[in-house]
Amino acid sequence: MHPWAAMVAPAGTPARIVAQLQRDLVAALETAEVRGRADQAGFDIEPSTPDALRARMASDRALYAPLIGEGRIATM
């Protein structure tokens, strides 16, 4: 299992707002300060897109479905 983190917005957030948030987040993640802190903490920064995040979440859901089904993981 490889941990990851993402920023999400409430369902129904207008596409233009999601796009702006994504651009702003990528810009912040590319700054030397953020990169330096991430490196110190041992994190790899890999900016993505809303579509790629949806695909990753679906892939993880499918991968871990057996554990979820066995009651070892709580779902939201």
N, C-alpha and C positions, 0 to 999 in steps of 0.2 A: 504494500500500500504506500503510495506516495502522497503526502499531504499537499493540499493546495488551498488557495484563498481567492475569493473573487468579490467584486463590488456588484451589488444588484440594486435595482430600483423597483418600486412597487409596480404590480401588474397595472397596465393601462397608462403608464407614463408615456407621453407623446414621443414618437420616434425621433423627432428633432432634439428633444431634451436628452434622450438616451445617447444619441450620436455626439452631442456636445460633451456630455459627461465622459464618454469613452475617449474623445480627443483630449480632454483636459487631464484625465487620469494617465493616459499614455505619456503626455508631456511631463507630468510630475514624476512618473516612474523613470523617465530618461534623464532626470537631473543628476548631477554628480553627487549631491548630498544623499539622495535616496538610494542611488546605486551603491555608494560607499557604506551606508548603514546596512543595506541588504547583504552586501558581501561580508561585513563583519559578523552578521547574525547567521551566515551560512545559507541564505536564501537565494534562489535563482529567480530573477524577474523575467517573466515571459508575457508581455502584454498580448491581449487577445481581442476578440470581437464578441459581440452579443451572440452571434450565430455559433461561433466556436465554443462559447461557454455552454449554450444549450446542448450542443452535441456532446461535450465532455460530461455534462450532468446526466444525459441519457445513457451514455456509455457506462458511467459509474453505476447508475441505477441497475442496469442490466447485469453488470459484473457482480455486484453485491446482492442481487436479488435472493440468492439462496440463503445468505446470512440474515437478510431482512425477514424472509419467510420463516426462518427458524426462531425468530424473536430475539436475535442477538443485537440488532440495531434498531433504534427507534427512528421512525420516519416523522417528518414534519408535515 
